Amino acid sequence: MKVLKFGGTSVGSEEAIRQVARIVHSSIDQLVLVTSAVGGVTDQLVHIGELAASGRKDYASFIEGVKVQHEQLYYNLIENKPDEQFYKIIEEFEDICKGVWLLRELTPRSADYIYSTGERLSTLIISEFFRNEGIDVTLYDSRDYIITDDHFGHAHVDFKETTKRLKEVSKTFSKVNLFPGFIASTADNQTTTLGRGGSDYSAAILAGVLDADHFEVWTDVDGLMTADPRMVKRAHFIEHVSYEEALELSHFGAKVIYPPSIQPALEKGISITIKNTFNPEHPGTLITKEWDQDKELIRGISSIKDISLVTLSGNSMVGVPKFSYRFFRALSEAHINVILITQSSSEHSITVGIDTKDSKAAVKALNAEFEEQIENHKIDPIQAENNLSIIALVGSNMKNQVGVSGQMFNVLGKNGVSIKAIAQGSSERNISAVIAKDDLNKALNVLHESFFLSVTKRINLFIIGTGNVGKAFIQQLVQQFTYLKKHHQLNIKIIGLGNSRLMHFENDGIPLSKWESILQAGEKYSSEQFLEKMYNANLRNSIFIDITASEDVAGLYPQILKKSISVVTPNKIAATGSYADYLNLKGMSRRYGSRFLFETNVCAGLPVLSTLSDLVRSGDQIHQIEAVLSGTLVFLFNEYNGKTKFVDVIKKAKQLGYTEPDPRLDLFGSDVKRKIVILIRESGYKCDYEDIQLNSFLPESCLESNSVEDFYTKVEKEEAHFKNLYEAANKEGKRLKVVAKYKNGHGSVGLEAVDSAHPFYNLEGKDNIVLFYTNRYKEQPMVIKGAGAGAEVTASGIFADVLRLAQTD
C-alpha cells in the first residue's frame, strides 16, 4: 500500500486534477490518497470568516465566489452540474458564516468548520471525476477516522482511537481510497483542523497507522532543494536525505513538507518521496532513515525570513535556578513556538528566536512573568529585536568534521553579514545563525556558492567612470571573460555602471557587448542613488571601482568600506588626503572585512605598491626611494629636442592620451607629489602632501594660467626657458627627468639632469621607474621599471586588483 498526498497546487485547476488522475491510473499499488483544498481556497475561507466576524455583509459575495469557482471546476471535469452532496456542503458553510455574522464573533470552533469546507469540496469533486474516469475510488470523511481533542485550530490527535478506526476501515479498502487532508473531529463529532501543514500530517498519520510501504508527497517542485530557488537561482535538487536532515530542512523553512508530517513515518521507518505532480518522471527526493555518508558535508541551506530575538538578561540570573523554567513556561502558556535557543555560558542571558508575528505577545507575557524582578532591577526589561532572519546549514555529514562552522562564519564575515546569534545542537546536523533580514539574500547566495558551487565564483562590480581608462577596463573584461570563467572559475559581472551624467543597474549583470548603448539610455547619475542601489542589491563579492579623478567620488569610500564592499581605484585623492584619513581608510577595510586597493595610483599597471607591501610585510625596511613617476613627463622631455616647441610636444602628448584632459595636472607636479606621498606612506612612514618639497621646472607665469589655452599661450611665450633647460643638460651629455625622492624623512619632487650611468637615463616613451633602497637591497636597489602611463596599462592594473580580490578566499 502507498499513501499519496496531493497539495493545493496539485489540485488547483482542472488540468492539475486530470494530471493527478493520470498518476493514480499509472500505479499498480493499492492507494490511499490525501488531498488539500484547491490552491488558494483556504485563504479565501479565512478571509470570509474575518469579514463575517467584522459584520461586513459582503462576506456573502465571497461565499458566492467560492461556490462558483468549485461549480465551474466540477462542470469542467465531469461535464455536469454538482450533485446534492456538493450543495449540502455549501449550505452548511453559508449557515455557519451567517451565524458568525449575526454574533459578530468567529470562535475557533466555527473557524475550523469554515476552513474544512475547502478539503471537503475538493475531495468530493476529485472522487466524482475519478469515477467518471473509471478509477475504483472510495471517498472517506477524515472526520470519521482521525480523532482529536478540542484544541480547535491546531488539534492534537488521539492516536489510540484513530488507529482503532483506521485499522477497522482499512479492511474494506478499495483500489483507491480518498481522504480529505487537514480536517479531523473530536470524539463528539466537532470538526477540527490539524493546523499548518495539516494535509501533510493527515497523510503521514494514515501512512503510519496503516503501515504503508511508501509515502509520497506530491507538490509543484521536483523535491527538496539545496536552498530556496526563489532566492538562490543556482539551487539544485537533492536526491536523498535522511529523516533527521529532512526535519531540520523543513523546520528551517523548506516549504515542501511540514515537520510533523515526517514524524509518524519516521517512527514506523516508512520511506518518503517528494514528487512533482507536473513532472512525474522526475525521481524526486527520497527520505529514509539512512543518509549518504560519501556525499557533501552540507545537504542544504535553509532559512526563515521573519523572526525576532527575545532576550532575558540580568546579573541576578547567574547561578539562580528556575529563571529558564519560568521563561519558557511563560512562552508556552502564551502559545508561542520557539524556533531557536541560545544561552551564554556565563548564564547572564537566554535568547530565543520566535516568529515575528508572535513578538509582541512574547514581550507582553515575559514582562508580566518577570514584573517584580524588572521593577527591582534584577533583570533587564524584555524587548524584541525585529527584522531578522535565520539561516541554517543542514547535513548529517557535518558531524565530527572540523572547519564547517569556521567556513560558514568566515564567508559571512567577508561579505559584511553580521551575526546576531548562533546555535548548534549536539547532533551537529544543523548550524544556525541569526542575521539581519536585509542580508538574507546575500547570505544564502554566498554560503551556497561556498558549499555547493565552489567551482565558479561570481564577482559583482559597481563602476563609476567610463572615460578612456574605464572603456579600456571593460574591453579587457570582455576579452578575458571566457578565459577567466573556464580557467579560473570566475564569473565577473558589471552590476552597476555610471559616469558623471548617467547610470544603469542590472542585478544579473549588464550585457558587456552593448554596455555603451545601455548606459546612454540610463537614468540620471546621482552618487547617493548609485550607492543606494548598490547597497540594496546587497550582492556577495561586491567590488566598487572608481575610475575617475573626482574628489566627491573619493569621499564615498569610507561608507562603502563600512558596508564590507571593497574599493579598487586609480584615483589618488583618497590615498593622499590627510594622513589621518588615509589610516582611517586602511583601518575601516580591516574592520569591515573589505579591501582598499589602489595599485594604479602609482605607475599605472606596474606592480609597485604590491611589491612594496610584500617588502614591508616580510620585515624589510625602506630607507630611500628614487623614482620617475610620470610617464607623461618622461615622454615630454624625451620628445623635446630644442627644435620642436615645448608647447607642441605637450599638445602631442595630450593628443596621444598621455596627459590628463587638463595637462596642467601633469606639468604642475601635483600628480607626482601625490605618488611619492603614497610610496612613503606605504613604506610605513607618516607623510602628508604638504610635507613634499616641490621644485617646479615651470616659470611662475605658467603656474598662474587660468585655463588650458591660457597655459599653452604662456608656455609658448616661455620657450626660451625650456630650451635653456634642454641645452644645459644636453651640453653635459645628460637628460632631463622629473625625479621624486625620499630619504631621512624628507621628500621632494624636481627636475634633474641625469648622466648616462644613472638608471633613469635610458627611460623611453612612457616609462616609469622606482628604486627601493632597503635593509636587504642596500648597494643595489630593487628596481621596478615599465610603462607607467596610458589607458591600457592603467586598466590592466585595475584588472589585476580586481582579480587579487576575486581570488581571495
N, C-alpha and C positions, 0 to 999 in steps of 0.2 A: 504494500500500500504506500502511495505517495500523498503527501499533503502539499497542495499548491496554493499560494496566496497571491492574489492579483490586487495591486493598489489602485488608487484613484485614476491615475493617468492610463493604466492598463484597461480600465473600463470607462474611459472618459468620453468615448464617442462611438458612433455606430461601427466604424471601421475597426476601432480598437477591440470592441466586443467580438466582432467577426474573427479577429486575429486570435483572441482567447479561445474561441470555438475550434479554430484550426489546430491550436496547440493541444487542446483536450482530445480532439479526434486522433491526433498522431500518437497518443500514448496507449500502450498496451496494458498498463497497470490499472488496478483499482485506484480511483482518485477521490480525495476529499478536497474540495475547493472552498476557499475563503475569499470573499471579495469585499472591497471597500465601497463606499458611496462613489457615485460618478464624480470625477475630478472637479473640485470647486464647490460642490453642493454643500458639504458640511459647513464651510464658511458662510454660505448663504443662510443656512439654518440658524447659525449663531446670530447672524445679523437680524434675522426675523424675530428671534426671541428677544433681542435687545430692543428692537423697535416696539414690539408689543408691550414690553415691561415699562417703556417710557411713555406709553399712552398714545403713540402715533398710529392713526388709522391706516396709514399707507402700508402697514405691515401686511395687510391683506393682498395688496397688489404684488408684493414679493412672493407670497404663497402661490399666487396665480402663476407667477413666472416659473417657480419650481415645478408646478403641476404641468404647465405647457411644455417645459423642457423634457420632462420624462414621457409625456404623451407622445411627443414627436419622436423621441428615441424608440419608444415601443412600436410606433407605427412604421418607422423606417426599417426596423429589424424584422417585424412579424407581419407587416402589411395588414394590420387590423387594429381596431380600437382596443384599448386596455380592457381587461376583464373586471369583474365585480370586486375582486380582492384588491386590485390596484386602487380603485376609488374608495374602498373602505379605509385603506392606509391614509389617503389624502384627507378623508373626512375626519378621522381621528386626529390628525395633525392640525387641521383647522380648528377643531373643538378645543384642543389644549391651548393653542395660541390665543383663541378668543378669551379663554379663562384668564390667561396671563394678562391680556389687555384690560379686562374688566377689573382685575385685582391690582393692576399696576405692580405686579411682583413676579419675578422669574425665580422660582425656587430651584435648587439643584435637582430635585426630583423631576420637576416639569422640564427643566433644561435637558436632562438625559432623554426623556421621552421624545422631545422635539428633535434632538440630534440623532436619534435612532432612525428617523424617517429615511435618511439617505440610503443606508445599507439595506433597509427593508425593501425600498423601491428598486434599487439596483439588482438585488438578487432575484426579485420577482421577475423583472424583465429578462434577465440572463437565463433563468430557468425556462421561461416560455420560449425564448429564442432557441435554446439548446434542443428542446423537444421538437421544435419545427425543423431543426437540422438533423433529426434522427439520433440524437445523443440520449442515452438512457440515464436520465438525471432525476434525482430526488431532492427537493428543496426542504431544508430543515430550518426551523426558527431557533437560532442560538440561545434565545432566552429560555427555551425549554431544557437546555442541556448544560450551559455554563452558568453556574450558580455563584452568587457573590454576596457580600454583606451590603449594607445600605449606605456605604460611603459614596454617594452619588457624585459623578464627575470623574472619579478615579477609584472604582470599586475594587475590593480585594477578593480574589477567587477562593471559594470553598472547594479545595481540590478533592476532598473526600467525596462530597456529594456529586461534584462534576464528573469525577472518574466513574462513579457508580452509574450515572445516567448515560454517559457516552459509551461505556463498555456495553451496556444493555442495548442501546440503539444500533451499535455497530454490527450486531448480529444480523440485522436485516438490511444492511447497506446494499445499494445497487452498484452499478459500474461507476457512476459519477454522483457524488454526494455534495450538495452545495449548502454552505452556511454563510450567513452574513457576519462580517467581522465587526469588531468594536463594541458590539452590544451583548448584554447578558441580562440577568434578572436576579432579584432576591428570592429567597425561599417562598415568600408570599406573593411572587409574581409581579413585583415592581420593577419596571425597566431600569437598567443601569448601563453605564458605559465604562470602558476599561481605561479611559484616559488617552494621553498622547501615545501614538503607536499602537493603538488598541487592536487594529486589524492584524498586525503582525503578531501581537500577543495571542489573539484568538486562535490564529493558525498554529502557533507554537504549542498552545495548550492541547489542541487536537492532536498534533504530531506526537507530543509526549505521552498523553493519556492512551492513545491508540497504538503506541509502539510502532510508529510509521517507519518504513525502511529508509525514507528520504524526505526532506523538507525543502521545497523550492519557493523562493520569494521572487515573484515576477514584478519587474518595475520598468522604468523607462531608460535605464542605463545598463551598460554591459556588465556591471559588477562594481565591486569596491575599487576605488582609485587611490593612487599614491598621494593625492591631495585634491582639494576641491577644484574641479576643472574650470569652474567659472572664474576662479582667481589665479589658477596656475595653468596656463594654456598647454604646457607640456606634461601635465599629469598623465599617467598611463595606468592601464588596467592591471589589477593584481590577480594572479591566477589562483593562489591558495593562501589562506591564513588559518591560524588556529582559533579555537573558540575565544581564548583569552585576548588574542590580538583583535578579533572582531569586536569583542566587548569594549576594549579600550578605544578603538577607532570610532565605534558608534556612540560611545559615551561622550567623546570629544568631537561631536559634530558631523560624523558621516551620516547623511540623511537617508541612506539606502535602507537601513534597518534600525530598529529601536532596541536598546539593550535588553529589556525584559523578554523580547521575542526570542532571544538566543538561549535564555536560561533554561526553559523546560527541555529544549533539545539537548543542551549541554548535559543536563542531569541524566538523560537517557542515552547519551552518546550518539545521537542521530546527526548525520551529516546534513549540512545546509548548502544549497547553491543559490547564489544571487543571479538571476537571469533577466534578459531584456526581452520584454513582450514583442517588441518591434524588430528584434534581431535574434530570433530564437536559435539560429545556427551558432551563435557565439557561445563558447563554452561557459562563460560566466565565472564568478569567483566561488571556489569551493571552500567551505568552512568545516574543519574537522578538529578532532582532539589533538592530533599531531601537527607539527609545523616543520617547514623545510629548513633544516639546520645548515644546509650548504648554500642558502640564498643570502640576500643582502642583510646587513645588520638592521636596517630600518625597513619595516614593511609599509609604513605610510606616515604622512604628516597630517594631523587632524587639527581642527580649531573650533572654537566657539567665539562668535563675533561680539556679542554684547554681554559682558559680565561686569560685576562690581566687586571690589575688595572691601571687606568689613573687618576691622581690626579691634581686638580687645587688648589694651596695653596699660601698663602701670607698674610702678616699682613694688606695690603691695602684693602683686601676684606671685612673686618669686618664692618658691617653697611652700606656698599655701594651697592645700588641696581644694577640690570642688569648683574652682573657677572654670575649668574646662567643662565640667559636667553641667554647670548652670548655663554656660554659654551655648552649648549645643542643645540643651533641653529647651531653652527659650526659642531657638531657631526651629526646633522640631514642633513645638506647640503652635508656632506661627505658620506651620505647614510650608516651611522654606527649605528647599533642597540645596544641599551644599555640594558644589562641584569640585572644589579644590581646598585642601587644608595645608597650612604650613605653620610651623612654630619654631622660634629660635631656641637654641639650647639653653639660653640664659633664663628661659621661662618668662621673659619680660613681656611677651606679646604672643597672641594667637591671631592668625589671619585666615579668613576663608574667602573663597570665590563663590559668588552666587549669581543667578540670573539678574540682570539689571532691573527687570520689572519687579523684582522682589526687594530691591534695596531699601526703599522707604519703609516697608513693613518690617524688614530686619532691623533697621536702626531704631525704629519705634519700640519693637519688642525687647531689644537688648538694653536700651536706655531705661526702659521700665524695670527690667530684671535687676540691673545694677544701679538703680537710682540712688540708693543710700551710699554706695561706695563712690559714686561720682560726686555727690554732694560733699563728701568728706575728703575729696581729692585723693582717694586711694587708687582709683583708676581714671583714665582719661575719658572724656565724653566720646561716645562712639559715633563715628561718621562713616559714610560710604565714599569710596573713590570710584567714580564712574568713568565711562568712555574707555573701557579696557577690553582686551580680548585674551583668550588663552590659546596658545599654540603648543602642540604636543607631538613629540616623536614617539612612534609606537613600533615595537618589534621584539619578539621573543629572543632573537639572536643578540640583543644588546647585553644580555646577562653575562657578567664577568668579562665584558670587553672593555679594555682601557681606552679612554680618549673620546668616547662618543659625546658626552656632555661637554667636554672641552671644545670639541669641534663645533658643536651647536652654539655655545656662547661666544666663541671666537668669531664665527661667521656673523652672528647678530651684532656683536660689538663693532666689527669692522664696517658694518653698514649703518651704524648710528641707531640701532634699535636698543633702547634702554629696557632693562628687565626689572619689573616691579616685584615679582615674587617667583619662587622656584619650588617645585615639588617633584619628588621621585619616590615611588614605592619600593619596598624591599624586593619585590619581584623583578625589578629592573626592566619591566616591559614598557614603561612609559616615563618620559622625562617631560615635564610640563613647565612652561614659563608664561607669566602674565606680562603682557606688553600693552602699549598704547594702541587703541583701536585703529588710529590712523596709520600705524606701522604694520598692520596685519598683512596687507597685500605684499609689501616688500619682504617681510619676514618669511612668509610662505614660499615665495619665489626663490629667495636666496638660499634657504635651507633645502628646498627641493633640488636646486642646482648643485648644491654642495654634496648631498647624499645620493642623488639619483642621476644627475646629469653632469657629472664632473668632466665628461668628455668635451663638452662645449660650454664656454663661459661667455655670457653676454655682458658687454660693456656699453654703458649708455652715456653718450656725450651731449653736452649742452655748450654750444659755441656762440660767442659774441665776437664778431669781426670777420668780414668776408672780403677784405682787400686782397692785395697780391699774395700775402702770406697765407691768409685764410683760404683762398682759392687753391693755392698750391697744396695745402694740407689736405683738403677734401679730395683733390685729384689723386694724391698719394694713397689716401684711404681707399678710393675706388680701385686703384691699381692693385693694391695689396689685399683687398677684401677676401677674395677666394683663397689666396695663399695662406693668410692668417687663419682662416676657418679650417682649412684642410690640414695644415702642418703644425699649427699652434693652438687649435681648438678655441679660437677667439672669434666671437661674433660681435663686431663693433658696429653700433648703431648711432646715428645722429638723431637725437630725440627733439632737441630744441636748437634753433638756428636764428641768429639775429645780427643786425648791424645798426647803425645809428638811426635808421629810418623804419625798418620793418623787422618782423619776427614771425616765426612759424613753429608749431609744435605738432608732433605725431608720436604717440606713445609706442607704436610698433616700429618706428623708425622712418625718417624722411627718405624717400627714394633717391639714392645718390646720383642716379643718371640724369635727374631733372631738378636738382635742388635749386638752381638759379631761378627757373620759372615759378617754382612753388613759393620761394621766398618773395619773389616780385609780387605775388598775389596775396602775401601775408598781411597780418594786421599791423597797426602802428606800433613801433617799438616803445617800450617803457621798461626801464630797469626793474621797477617794482613789480610790474606784471610778469616780466621774464622770470624773476626769482620765484614769484608766487606759483607760476605754472610748473617750474622745476621742482619746487617743494611738494606741490600737490601730486605730481607724477610719482614721487616717493619711490623711485626705482633703485634697485640694488646696483652696486658697482657703478655709481654715477660719478662723472668727472666734468667739472666746469672748466672750459678753455677760454681764456681771454686773449684774443689776437688783436688787441687794439693798443693804442698809446694813451688811453683815456684815464685820467685821474679818477673820474667818477666810477668807472668800472672797477678800478683797482681798490676803491674804497668799499666795494661789496665783499671782498674776500673774507673778512672776519665772520660775517654772518653766514657765509656759505660753508666755511670750515666747521662752524659750530653745528651745522646740520649733517656733519660727517660726510660731506661731499668734497672730494679732493679738487685742488686747483692746479692747473697747468697753464703757464703763461710766458710769453716773451716780453711782456710789459714790465719795464724795470721800475716803475714808480713805487710799487708796494715794497719791494725788497730794498729800496734806497730811501724810504721815508725815515722818520726818526728811528734811532736805534731801539727805543722802547717799543715802537710799533712793529719793527722787524722781529724782535724777540717775542712779542705777543703773537704774531702770526705763526712763528715756529712752535710756540707753546700750545696754541689752540689746535694745531694739526696733530700734535701728540695726544692732547687731552681728549679729542673727539674722534680719534681713530681715522683721521683723514690725512692727506699729504699735501704739502705746498711745494710744487716742483717748478723751477724756473731756470733750467739748464740753458735755455736760449737767451737769457738775459745777457750772457757774456759769450761772445764769439759764435753766435748763431748755433749751428749744429755740432760744433766741436765739443767733445766730452771733457770740458774744462772743470765745471763745478762738480760733476760726479767723480772725476779723478781726485780733485781737491778734497772732497768729502771722504774718499777712501783713504787718502793720506792721513787726514786728521783722525778718523775713527780708528785707524790701525796704530795710532800712537806717535806718528811723526809730527814735527813742529815746523811751521813755516817761519823762516827768518827774513826772507827777502823775496819780492816779486818784481819782475820787469816784464812789461807786456806792450805789445802793439794791439790795441783792442778795437780799432775801427778799420774795417776793410775799405770803407769809403775813403778815408784819408790816405790809406796806402795807395789806392787807385789814383787819387788826385796827384800825389807827389811823384808817383811813378810815371804818370802820363805827362806831367808838366815838364817842359824842357826849355822854358825861357823864350820859345818861339811862338807857340800857341798861347793865347792869352789864358791866364788862370781862370777867368770867369767862364770861358768857353769849355774848359775842362770840367768845371763844376756842372755846367748845363749838360754836357755829355754824360756825366755820371748819373745825373737825375734822369735823363732820357733812358739810360740802361737799367734804371731801377735800383741803383746802388745807394741812393740817398733817400732820406725821408722826403715826403711831399714838400716839406719846408727844409731845404738844405742847411739852413742856419743851425738846426738842431745838431747836425753832424759837425759843422765847422766851428761852432762856438766852443766846442769841447765839453759841453754839459753831459753828452751821452757817454763819453769816455770816463768822465768823473764818476758817473753812476756805476759804470762797470768795475772800476778799481775799488769803489766802496764795497761792492758786493764781494769781490775777491778777498778783501781784507776781512770783512765780516765772516765769510765762510771759512777763513783761516783761523777763526776763533778770537779775533780782536775787536774791541769796541771802536767803531768809526762812524762818523756822520758825514753827510755830503759837504758840510761847511768846513770840515777838517782837511779837505784835499786842496792843496795849493794848485791853482790853475794859471799857467803861463801861456796866454793866448798868442798865437802867431798872427792874429788878425790885427790890423790897425784899429785904433779907437773908433774911427768913423764907421767902419764896417760893423762894429759891435752895437752901434746906435741906429741901425737901419729899422725902418717902420714896417717894411713888407719885403717879400721875396724880390720883387722887381727893384725896390729901393736898394736892397742888398747887392743885387747884381750890378747896379749902377755904381755903387761905391767901391765894390771890388775891382771893377774895371778901371776906375779912377786911380786906384792904388796899385796898378800893375807893376810899377817900378819897385814897390816894396817886395812883392813876391819874386820878381826877377832877381833882386839883390840877394834874397834868401837862397835861391837856387844856385846862383853863380858862386856865392861864397862857399857853399858846400861842394859844388862840383869842382871848383878850383883845387880843393884839398883831396879830391877823389872820394868824397863822401856822398851819402844820400840822406835826404830829409825824411824823418819818421816822427810821428806824434807818439810819444812814449809815456806810459803810465808806470809809476814806480811806488814801491812801498819798502821801507827799511827803518828799523829802530823807532817805530811808532809814527813815522812821517810819510804821508802820501802826496804825490804830485803828478801833474799832467802837463806836458810841454813838448815843443818841437825840438828835436835833437838831430844833429848831423852825425851819422854813424859810419865808421870806416868798413872796409871790406872784410875785416876779421870778425866783425860783430855778427851775431846770429840774425840781426834784423836787416842786414844789408841787402840780402837777396830776396826779400819778400816781394812777391809779384801779385799782380791782379788785385784780388780782394783778400789776400792772405791776412790772417791774424796769427799771432804767436804769443805764447805765455811761457815765462821761465820761472820755475819754483825752486828757490834755494832752501833746503830743509836740513834737518839733522842727518838724514840719510842721503841727501843729494847736496853735498857741501861744495865740492870742487866743480863737479859737472852737474848743472841744474837739470831737473826734469823739464823737458821741452814738449809742448803741445802746439802743433802748427797745422794750419789748413785754411780753407776758405771760411771767412768769418762774416760774410755779408751776402745777401741775396735771398729771394723768397723761397727758392727750392731748399737750400741748406737749412734755413730757419725752420721751414715746415718739417723737415726731416728730424730736427731736434725736438720739436713739439711732439712729433710722432713717437720718437724714442721715449719721451717722458710718459706718454700715454701707455705705451707697451710696458714700461717699467711698472706702472701701476697695475696694469691688467694682469701681469704675471706674478703679482704679489699675492700670496695666499691670504 
